[in-house]
Amino acid sequence: MRTSVECRRIRLIGTLVATVTAAGLLLISCGGDGSPPSPTESGKITLTEMDYYSSEPGRSALAKQLTRCGKPAGVTIKRQIVPDLRTKVLQLANSRALPDLILLDNPDLQQLAATGALADLGAAGVKTDGMYPNIVAAGKYQGKQYGVAPGVNQLALYYNTSMLEKAGIKPPATWDELRIAAKKLAQGDKVHGIGFAVPATEEGSFQFESFFFSAGASLKKLDSPEAVSALSLLKDLVASGSAPKDVLSWNQMNVGEQFANGSLAMMINGPWELPLLRKAGMKDFGIVPVPAPAGGTSSGALGGEVWAAGSGGDKSRKAAEVIKCMVSKGNSLEWAKLTNYVPSDPEVAAEFSAAVPAMKTFVETIGSAKSRTAEVGPDYPKYSQALWTAVQAALSGSKSPGAALTDAQKQATQ
């Protein structure tokens, strides 16, 4: 969930049980540039596709769905796994050589759409009726639908049921309750009250944004009072010993492992951690929304990928047909069960939640998650880097939260 978040994406694809492994580089040329369709031996059109799902079960599930959806469209699909997908597709976009199909992290979509190398899926007949409005918005650029998500995710608060019961603590819902609970649950270096992942990557921004957006902050103004309050909360948790200083280098997988082995009483993490916890034999945990300020609403960054298509004649139309199939209710539900994503259609999400109770909190809160590009568009990578730089500075003690975010705002708007 590679949000984009390179480490999060790795965590999504790799630890549904494990981490991502190295994948092969691009081996064949890419279509989607308006060139004539390439017939296969069977006479069908061949579409090229790129994604970063290199580990099971996502890898085989995606291959199965692509084959299934290619048949009614009359195409065969040549799939290519590219770990650093964002960098690769931006390079290809400059020469109008994008693949016909791309499954990319949703915050990367607008930057790619801005090159003019993507097909307008709405004009091609791909419908988003009935999907969560925020999920539909994450696939838009300048009013046009360039991406559609088969499923999405966001973060929540996991807690060790026994530890909280022993301490006489209820799962925290507000920031004040979180501060009190995390401090009371901490047992020196043996057990920390809470853990999260804020490394100097998009993954760090993604995690911090759960507190940032819950505070009511806007990416347009990184140094707002609301933003400062969110960063001050995390600084307080680390400074008090409630959270370990390791959060500055941990990724989400590290946090999940620490929670599973009992070194953390609570953690901020996504639904991709559920397979790891099951594998570790951990059943003694609960999941609630990320705490918000008193009177506020829990929110966070919308994670997950969107399907997009390279622009170019008949191939774009065929790619749109495949995407229609990939985001259909049946395939969306299948994908959700394999990846622990929340289906983009509320009806399908409710069905999934009923079948997988551990996903209940994620399903109930997904409608409040925010698109990272909704406010700042293709410039989001600049804002994200400024944000994770500020988090590193504040939590390491080199700057106050206010000073760190003032510098972040200057960095992002230069």
Secondary structure, 3 states (H helix, E strand, C coil): CCCCCHHHHHHHHHCCCCCCCCCCCCCCCCCCCCCCCCECCCCCEEEEEEECCCCCCHHHHHHHHHHHHHHHHCEEEEEEECCCHHHHHHHHHHCCCCCCEEEEEHHHHHHHHCCCCECCCCCCCCCCCCCCHHHHHHCEECCEECCECCEEECCEEEEEHHHHHHHCCCCCCEHHHHHHHHHHHCECCCEECCECCCCCCHHHHHHHHHHHHHCCCCCCCCCCHHHHHHHHHHHHHHHCCCCCHHHHCCCHHHHHHHHHCCCECEEEECHHHHHHHHHCCCCCEEEECCCECCCCCCCCECECEEEEEECCHHHHHHHHHHHHHHCCHHHHHHHHHHHCCEECCHHHHHHHHHHCHHHHHHHHHHHHCECCCCCCHHHHHHHHHHHHHHHHHHHHCCCCHHHHHHHHHHHHHC
